[in-house]
Amino acid sequence: MRIYLSAPLFTQRERVWNRMLARALCEQVVGAEVMLPQDFKFGTSYNQQADFPRIYDACLKALEESDIVVAVLDGPDVDSGTAFEVGYARALGLPVIGMRTDFRESQDRGLNVMLAQGCTELLRHMSFNENLALLVRDLSAKIVSAIRRIDPHPACEEGQ
């Protein structure tokens, strides 16, 4: 099963956390492959303006080849790239598991109503609980549950 991890990827902290989450999901969900857009690179840089069209196309292609999207929806306003990817995934008919650890409130479960309603499921783990293993366990259960609704006998299962 291919999981597209949509999340902010601009700071070292964000990139390291994304990689930790991806690794933990691969360990928890048997048969999972997590795609990290932060790894899409052309040439010698991740941030050359001339490569932006190819990065955009690579993200769309990866979304189209995914079975499910996990979207990190933290912050006072969700990352604009993540918001776009959630909308694109829903337009493709993909399940989207939104994940929010931010305890700030907004319109609908801490999110803009369009994002909250665009998620197939929404997992909220407040930031006060810094237990990544528990977060990944609960997220994995939602991923497997969403995939089972599409395919009652998926190639993936929740592990450990």
CYANA upper distance limits for C-alpha pairs under 8 A (distance plus 0.5 A):
  1 MET  CA     31 GLY  CA      6.54
  1 MET  CA     32 ALA  CA      5.34
  1 MET  CA     33 GLU  CA      6.59
  1 MET  CA     66 SER  CA      8.14
  1 MET  CA     67 ASP  CA      6.65
  1 MET  CA    155 ALA  CA      7.39
  1 MET  CA    156 CYS  CA      6.84
  2 ARG  CA     32 ALA  CA      6.43
  2 ARG  CA     33 GLU  CA      5.39
  2 ARG  CA     34 VAL  CA      6.45
  2 ARG  CA     35 MET  CA      7.68
  2 ARG  CA     65 GLU  CA      7.98
  2 ARG  CA     66 SER  CA      5.41
  2 ARG  CA     67 ASP  CA      5.79
  2 ARG  CA     68 ILE  CA      7.24
  3 ILE  CA     32 ALA  CA      7.34
  3 ILE  CA     33 GLU  CA      6.51
  3 ILE  CA     34 VAL  CA      5.18
  3 ILE  CA     35 MET  CA      6.60
  3 ILE  CA     66 SER  CA      6.32
  3 ILE  CA     67 ASP  CA      6.66
  3 ILE  CA     68 ILE  CA      5.69
  3 ILE  CA     69 VAL  CA      6.08
  3 ILE  CA     70 VAL  CA      7.36
  4 TYR  CA     34 VAL  CA      6.33
  4 TYR  CA     35 MET  CA      5.39
  4 TYR  CA     36 LEU  CA      7.16
  4 TYR  CA     62 ALA  CA      7.70
  4 TYR  CA     63 LEU  CA      6.90
  4 TYR  CA     66 SER  CA      6.59
  4 TYR  CA     67 ASP  CA      8.44
  4 TYR  CA     68 ILE  CA      6.93
  4 TYR  CA     69 VAL  CA      5.23
  4 TYR  CA     70 VAL  CA      6.67
  5 LEU  CA     18 ASN  CA      8.35
  5 LEU  CA     22 ALA  CA      7.95
  5 LEU  CA     34 VAL  CA      7.08
  5 LEU  CA     35 MET  CA      6.52
  5 LEU  CA     36 LEU  CA      6.16
  5 LEU  CA     37 PRO  CA      7.89
  5 LEU  CA     69 VAL  CA      6.54
  5 LEU  CA     70 VAL  CA      5.51
  5 LEU  CA     71 ALA  CA      6.56
  5 LEU  CA     72 VAL  CA      8.27
  6 SER  CA     36 LEU  CA      7.96
  6 SER  CA     37 PRO  CA      7.84
  6 SER  CA     69 VAL  CA      7.44
  6 SER  CA     70 VAL  CA      6.55
  6 SER  CA     71 ALA  CA      5.14
  6 SER  CA     72 VAL  CA      6.76
  6 SER  CA     82 THR  CA      5.94
  6 SER  CA     85 GLU  CA      7.40
  6 SER  CA     86 VAL  CA      8.41
  7 ALA  CA     18 ASN  CA      7.76
  7 ALA  CA     71 ALA  CA      6.39
  7 ALA  CA     72 VAL  CA      5.40
  7 ALA  CA     73 LEU  CA      7.85
  7 ALA  CA     79 ASP  CA      7.82
  7 ALA  CA     81 GLY  CA      8.41
  7 ALA  CA     82 THR  CA      6.18
  8 PRO  CA     14 GLU  CA      6.83
  8 PRO  CA     15 ARG  CA      8.33
  8 PRO  CA     72 VAL  CA      8.01
  8 PRO  CA     79 ASP  CA      6.43
  8 PRO  CA     81 GLY  CA      8.08
  8 PRO  CA     82 THR  CA      7.42
  9 LEU  CA     14 GLU  CA      5.84
  9 LEU  CA     15 ARG  CA      5.68
  9 LEU  CA     18 ASN  CA      8.17
  9 LEU  CA     38 GLN  CA      6.57
 10 PHE  CA     14 GLU  CA      7.01
 10 PHE  CA     15 ARG  CA      7.45
 11 THR  CA     15 ARG  CA      6.70
 12 GLN  CA     16 VAL  CA      6.50
 13 ARG  CA     17 TRP  CA      6.56
 14 GLU  CA     18 ASN  CA      6.54
 15 ARG  CA     19 ARG  CA      6.76
 15 ARG  CA     38 GLN  CA      7.74
 16 VAL  CA     20 MET  CA      6.72
 17 TRP  CA     21 LEU  CA      6.60
 18 ASN  CA     22 ALA  CA      6.58
 18 ASN  CA     36 LEU  CA      8.23
 19 ARG  CA     23 ARG  CA      6.64
 19 ARG  CA     36 LEU  CA      8.25
 20 MET  CA     24 ALA  CA      6.64
 21 LEU  CA     25 LEU  CA      6.61
 21 LEU  CA    132 LEU  CA      8.43
 21 LEU  CA    136 VAL  CA      7.77
 22 ALA  CA     26 CYS  CA      6.77
 22 ALA  CA     34 VAL  CA      6.33
 22 ALA  CA     35 MET  CA      8.48
 22 ALA  CA     36 LEU  CA      8.21
 23 ARG  CA     27 GLU  CA      6.83
 23 ARG  CA     34 VAL  CA      8.46
 24 ALA  CA     28 GLN  CA      6.61
 24 ALA  CA    133 ALA  CA      8.18
 24 ALA  CA    136 VAL  CA      7.08
 25 LEU  CA     29 VAL  CA      6.26
 25 LEU  CA     32 ALA  CA      7.85
 25 LEU  CA     34 VAL  CA      8.11
 25 LEU  CA    136 VAL  CA      6.80
 25 LEU  CA    140 SER  CA      7.16
 26 CYS  CA     30 VAL  CA      7.30
 26 CYS  CA     31 GLY  CA      7.83
 26 CYS  CA     32 ALA  CA      5.77
 26 CYS  CA     33 GLU  CA      6.78
 26 CYS  CA     34 VAL  CA      7.34
 27 GLU  CA    159 GLY  CA      7.97
 28 GLN  CA    136 VAL  CA      7.86
 28 GLN  CA    137 ARG  CA      7.46
 28 GLN  CA    140 SER  CA      7.10
 28 GLN  CA    158 GLU  CA      6.56
 28 GLN  CA    159 GLY  CA      5.45
 28 GLN  CA    160 GLN  CA      6.70
 29 VAL  CA    140 SER  CA      6.64
 29 VAL  CA    144 VAL  CA      8.22
 29 VAL  CA    156 CYS  CA      7.02
 29 VAL  CA    157 GLU  CA      6.25
 29 VAL  CA    158 GLU  CA      5.19
 29 VAL  CA    159 GLY  CA      5.96
 30 VAL  CA    156 CYS  CA      5.85
 30 VAL  CA    157 GLU  CA      5.90
 30 VAL  CA    158 GLU  CA      6.64
 30 VAL  CA    159 GLY  CA      6.29
 31 GLY  CA    155 ALA  CA      7.40
 31 GLY  CA    156 CYS  CA      5.80
 31 GLY  CA    157 GLU  CA      8.06
 32 ALA  CA    156 CYS  CA      7.26
 35 MET  CA     62 ALA  CA      7.97
 36 LEU  CA     40 PHE  CA      8.06
 37 PRO  CA     59 CYS  CA      6.91
 40 PHE  CA     46 TYR  CA      7.78
 40 PHE  CA     55 ILE  CA      6.96
 40 PHE  CA     58 ALA  CA      7.65
 40 PHE  CA     59 CYS  CA      8.44
 41 LYS  CA     45 SER  CA      7.00
 41 LYS  CA     46 TYR  CA      5.59
 41 LYS  CA     55 ILE  CA      7.68
 42 PHE  CA     46 TYR  CA      7.29
 42 PHE  CA     51 ASP  CA      6.92
 42 PHE  CA     54 ARG  CA      8.15
 42 PHE  CA     55 ILE  CA      8.12
 47 ASN  CA     51 ASP  CA      7.86
 47 ASN  CA     52 PHE  CA      8.05
 48 GLN  CA     52 PHE  CA      7.34
 51 ASP  CA     55 ILE  CA      6.70
 52 PHE  CA     56 TYR  CA      6.53
 53 PRO  CA     57 ASP  CA      6.68
 54 ARG  CA     58 ALA  CA      6.50
 55 ILE  CA     59 CYS  CA      6.70
 56 TYR  CA     60 LEU  CA      6.86
 57 ASP  CA     61 LYS  CA      6.57
 58 ALA  CA     62 ALA  CA      6.55
 59 CYS  CA     63 LEU  CA      6.65
 60 LEU  CA     64 GLU  CA      6.65
 61 LYS  CA     65 GLU  CA      6.73
 62 ALA  CA     66 SER  CA      6.69
 63 LEU  CA     69 VAL  CA      8.23
 63 LEU  CA     85 GLU  CA      8.32
 63 LEU  CA     89 ALA  CA      7.11
 64 GLU  CA     89 ALA  CA      8.24
 64 GLU  CA     92 LEU  CA      7.77
 66 SER  CA     94 LEU  CA      8.42
 67 ASP  CA     94 LEU  CA      7.07
 67 ASP  CA     95 PRO  CA      8.12
 67 ASP  CA    147 ILE  CA      8.30
 68 ILE  CA     94 LEU  CA      6.19
 68 ILE  CA     95 PRO  CA      5.72
 68 ILE  CA     96 VAL  CA      6.52
 68 ILE  CA     97 ILE  CA      8.23
 68 ILE  CA    143 ILE  CA      8.07
 68 ILE  CA    147 ILE  CA      8.03
 69 VAL  CA     86 VAL  CA      8.13
 69 VAL  CA     89 ALA  CA      7.66
 69 VAL  CA     94 LEU  CA      7.63
 69 VAL  CA     95 PRO  CA      6.89
 69 VAL  CA     96 VAL  CA      5.24
 69 VAL  CA     97 ILE  CA      6.69
 70 VAL  CA     96 VAL  CA      6.34
 70 VAL  CA     97 ILE  CA      5.33
 70 VAL  CA     98 GLY  CA      6.42
 70 VAL  CA     99 MET  CA      7.65
 71 ALA  CA     82 THR  CA      7.15
 71 ALA  CA     86 VAL  CA      7.52
 71 ALA  CA     96 VAL  CA      7.46
 71 ALA  CA     97 ILE  CA      6.68
 71 ALA  CA     98 GLY  CA      5.28
 71 ALA  CA     99 MET  CA      6.46
 72 VAL  CA     82 THR  CA      8.00
 72 VAL  CA     98 GLY  CA      6.67
 72 VAL  CA     99 MET  CA      5.51
 72 VAL  CA    100 ARG  CA      6.66
 73 LEU  CA     78 VAL  CA      5.87
 73 LEU  CA     79 ASP  CA      7.83
 73 LEU  CA     82 THR  CA      8.13
 73 LEU  CA     98 GLY  CA      6.87
 73 LEU  CA     99 MET  CA      6.20
 73 LEU  CA    100 ARG  CA      5.55
 73 LEU  CA    101 THR  CA      8.38
 73 LEU  CA    111 LEU  CA      8.28
 74 ASP  CA     78 VAL  CA      6.41
 74 ASP  CA     79 ASP  CA      8.41
 74 ASP  CA     99 MET  CA      8.20
 74 ASP  CA    100 ARG  CA      5.77
 74 ASP  CA    101 THR  CA      6.70
 74 ASP  CA    102 ASP  CA      5.69
 75 GLY  CA     79 ASP  CA      8.12
 75 GLY  CA    102 ASP  CA      6.81
 75 GLY  CA    104 ARG  CA      8.40
 76 PRO  CA    104 ARG  CA      7.45
 77 ASP  CA    111 LEU  CA      8.34
 78 VAL  CA     82 THR  CA      7.58
 78 VAL  CA     83 ALA  CA      7.09
 78 VAL  CA    111 LEU  CA      8.34
 79 ASP  CA     83 ALA  CA      6.76
 80 SER  CA     84 PHE  CA      6.73
 81 GLY  CA     85 GLU  CA      6.68
 82 THR  CA     86 VAL  CA      6.64
 83 ALA  CA     87 GLY  CA      6.89
 83 ALA  CA    115 LEU  CA      7.47
 84 PHE  CA     88 TYR  CA      6.63
 85 GLU  CA     89 ALA  CA      6.43
 86 VAL  CA     90 ARG  CA      6.69
 86 VAL  CA     96 VAL  CA      7.35
 86 VAL  CA    115 LEU  CA      7.94
 86 VAL  CA    118 GLY  CA      7.58
 86 VAL  CA    119 CYS  CA      8.02
 87 GLY  CA     91 ALA  CA      6.68
 87 GLY  CA    115 LEU  CA      8.45
 87 GLY  CA    118 GLY  CA      7.48
 88 TYR  CA     92 LEU  CA      6.80
 89 ALA  CA     93 GLY  CA      6.84
 89 ALA  CA     94 LEU  CA      5.74
 89 ALA  CA     95 PRO  CA      7.90
 89 ALA  CA     96 VAL  CA      7.67
 90 ARG  CA     94 LEU  CA      5.90
 90 ARG  CA     95 PRO  CA      7.33
 90 ARG  CA     96 VAL  CA      7.66
 90 ARG  CA    118 GLY  CA      7.25
 90 ARG  CA    119 CYS  CA      8.45
 95 PRO  CA    119 CYS  CA      7.78
 95 PRO  CA    120 THR  CA      6.01
 95 PRO  CA    146 ALA  CA      7.18
 95 PRO  CA    147 ILE  CA      8.27
 96 VAL  CA    118 GLY  CA      8.08
 96 VAL  CA    119 CYS  CA      5.48
 96 VAL  CA    120 THR  CA      5.62
 96 VAL  CA    121 GLU  CA      7.21
 97 ILE  CA    119 CYS  CA      6.31
 97 ILE  CA    120 THR  CA      6.40
 97 ILE  CA    121 GLU  CA      5.51
 97 ILE  CA    122 LEU  CA      6.23
 97 ILE  CA    123 LEU  CA      7.77
 97 ILE  CA    139 LEU  CA      8.47
 97 ILE  CA    142 LYS  CA      7.71
 97 ILE  CA    143 ILE  CA      7.43
 98 GLY  CA    116 ALA  CA      8.21
 98 GLY  CA    119 CYS  CA      6.16
 98 GLY  CA    120 THR  CA      8.16
 98 GLY  CA    121 GLU  CA      6.73
 98 GLY  CA    122 LEU  CA      5.13
 98 GLY  CA    123 LEU  CA      6.66
 99 MET  CA    122 LEU  CA      6.29
 99 MET  CA    123 LEU  CA      5.29
 99 MET  CA    124 ARG  CA      6.49
 99 MET  CA    125 HIS  CA      8.25
 99 MET  CA    139 LEU  CA      8.33
100 ARG  CA    110 GLY  CA      8.49
100 ARG  CA    122 LEU  CA      8.09
100 ARG  CA    123 LEU  CA      6.76
100 ARG  CA    124 ARG  CA      5.41
100 ARG  CA    125 HIS  CA      6.80
100 ARG  CA    126 MET  CA      7.92
101 THR  CA    124 ARG  CA      6.27
101 THR  CA    125 HIS  CA      5.18
101 THR  CA    126 MET  CA      4.99
101 THR  CA    127 SER  CA      5.46
102 ASP  CA    110 GLY  CA      8.41
102 ASP  CA    125 HIS  CA      8.23
102 ASP  CA    126 MET  CA      6.34
102 ASP  CA    127 SER  CA      6.27
103 PHE  CA    110 GLY  CA      7.88
103 PHE  CA    126 MET  CA      5.91
103 PHE  CA    127 SER  CA      7.04
104 ARG  CA    110 GLY  CA      6.63
105 GLU  CA    109 ARG  CA      7.26
105 GLU  CA    110 GLY  CA      4.53
105 GLU  CA    111 LEU  CA      7.60
106 SER  CA    110 GLY  CA      4.82
106 SER  CA    111 LEU  CA      5.74
106 SER  CA    112 ASN  CA      6.99
107 GLN  CA    111 LEU  CA      6.19
107 GLN  CA    112 ASN  CA      5.94
107 GLN  CA    113 VAL  CA      6.39
108 ASP  CA    112 ASN  CA      6.66
108 ASP  CA    113 VAL  CA      5.82
108 ASP  CA    116 ALA  CA      6.67
109 ARG  CA    116 ALA  CA      7.57
111 LEU  CA    115 LEU  CA      6.94
111 LEU  CA    116 ALA  CA      6.20
112 ASN  CA    116 ALA  CA      6.74
113 VAL  CA    117 GLN  CA      6.40
114 MET  CA    118 GLY  CA      6.36
115 LEU  CA    119 CYS  CA      6.92
116 ALA  CA    122 LEU  CA      7.78
120 THR  CA    146 ALA  CA      8.26
121 GLU  CA    142 LYS  CA      7.88
123 LEU  CA    138 ASP  CA      8.34
123 LEU  CA    139 LEU  CA      7.44
125 HIS  CA    129 ASN  CA      7.53
125 HIS  CA    135 LEU  CA      7.27
131 ASN  CA    135 LEU  CA      6.94
132 LEU  CA    136 VAL  CA      6.57
133 ALA  CA    137 ARG  CA      6.60
134 LEU  CA    138 ASP  CA      6.75
135 LEU  CA    139 LEU  CA      6.53
136 VAL  CA    140 SER  CA      6.32
137 ARG  CA    141 ALA  CA      6.83
138 ASP  CA    142 LYS  CA      6.98
139 LEU  CA    143 ILE  CA      6.77
140 SER  CA    144 VAL  CA      6.67
140 SER  CA    158 GLU  CA      6.91
141 ALA  CA    145 SER  CA      6.53
141 ALA  CA    158 GLU  CA      6.96
142 LYS  CA    146 ALA  CA      6.54
143 ILE  CA    147 ILE  CA      6.72
144 VAL  CA    148 ARG  CA      6.57
144 VAL  CA    156 CYS  CA      7.56
144 VAL  CA    157 GLU  CA      6.67
144 VAL  CA    158 GLU  CA      6.97
145 SER  CA    149 ARG  CA      6.94
146 ALA  CA    150 ILE  CA      7.41
147 ILE  CA    151 ASP  CA      6.53
147 ILE  CA    152 PRO  CA      8.28
147 ILE  CA    154 PRO  CA      7.35
148 ARG  CA    152 PRO  CA      5.09
148 ARG  CA    153 HIS  CA      7.15
148 ARG  CA    154 PRO  CA      6.76
